Amino acid sequence: MIFACRLLIKMLGETQLIMKINVNSMMLRAW
C-alpha cells in the first residue's frame, strides 16, 4: 500500500515536471 502511494506520488511529480517543461517551451515559442 505504501509502495503504491509512493509510486503514485512519483508519477504525479513527473507529470507536473513534464507539464512545466511543456509550458516553458510553449512560452519560449510564443516569444
Secondary structure as UniProt FT lines:
FT   HELIX           2..30
//
